[in-house]
Amino acid sequence: MGRDMTIEEVVLREVRMSLIHPFQTSFGETTDRRIILVEVRSGPLQGWGECVAGEGPFFGYETVETAWSILSDYIIPKVLHQVFESPSDLPQQLQRIRGHQMAKASVEAAAWDLYALQLGLPLWKLLGGTRERIACGVSIGIQKNTDSLLRKVEKELADGYQRIKIKIKPGWDMEAVKSVRQYYPDVALMVDANAAYTLEDTEHLKELDDHNLLMIEQPLRYDDLIDHAEIQAKLETDVCLDESIRHSQDALHAFQLKSCRVINIKMGRVGGHTEAKKVHVVSRRYGIPVWCGGMLETGIGRAHNVALSTLENFTLPGDVSSSSRYFERDIIRPPIEVTREGYIELSEIPGLGYQADLNWINEITVRQKTFN
């Protein structure tokens, strides 16, 4: 773009926020979120990123504590006072640090926001986005019973969401799917297993083929590609991979093995916007549609997801929902909102398009560290 970027100062904050409703998956329930925010500064400008690592090592091995340590001791010292032609140069700077994709992604995301502000461009345009609005779906956690599930689905559809995803696990799967399909035969519906099944469950999972689902997300082991190829060959329902795709090479191997027909791209899971764009390119080359998954982010992480979702091959509604679904008060202004038709409209404001609510962030910060 013709203008270098220097990260002059970095501020790490841990904030704590309660979810409006507990969110349950096959690996546990979340009621309160511990969230690491990354602020990078250059002159008068500040860029913001969010680390999506969980409180425990359940979705992946990273946690809030490991991310704070890796960011403090390894990642931030590698980028502080360095001159970059573009944020896409950060992964090269950090390549000696193996793994810790969520920690890396939080700094790279903040750098992208900073660079967009420096250039006076909306982040989504800087990333190469082509959509002025994105279609939104919603993820519904495991419920106590089907009546509760149906009430949730009814509310989300009334709020305009274009696709419903329900979390499943052994003992909470076919009954849940059948109940939704009975009342909503035409709704765009998918399920997410979060690696709760094995190949021994293949015949059971084949029952999903009777319910016209968009896809089943990550049915098998979190790091597997081989067994997913076997089960995809036996299912009519499209398999979508999430946890198994850590970078673009994984995506390439998944397509070569025919392990899936859809990819969920999570910017934090793959290490940042730069790698997410590479996964997007490989997917488009193989004709595989992609969508953007969520990790119970605050508005900062959510705004990055919105920007990423404007790329050309994000053809399916993602889990990019409104701020009000998760938090009584978000940490950005204005909050992210979904229209009654199920879209988020993109802004022409430079950077993320939203303003960090510093007063509220400071009020809910439980620890902070500045690097300069």
Buried (B, 14 or more C-beta within 10 A) or exposed (E): EEEEBBBBBBBBBBBEBEBEEEBBBBBEEBEEBBBBBBBBBBEEBBBBBBBBBBBEEBBBEBBBBBBBBBBBEBBBEBBBEEEBEBBBBBBEBBEEBEBBBBBBBBBBBBBBBBBBBBBEBBBBBBBEBEBEBBBBBBBBBBBEEBEEBBEBBEEBBEBBBBBBBBBBBEEBBBEBBBBBBEEBEEBBBBBBBBBBBBBEBBEEBBEBEEBBBBBBBBBBBBEBBEBBBBBBEEBEBBBBBBBBBBBBEBBBBBBEBBBBBBBBBBBBBBBBBBBBBBBBBBBBEEEBBBBBBBBBBBBBBBBBBBBBBBBEBBEBBBBBBBBBBBBEEBBBEEBBEBEEEBBBEBBEBBBBBBBBBEEBBEEBBEEBEEBE
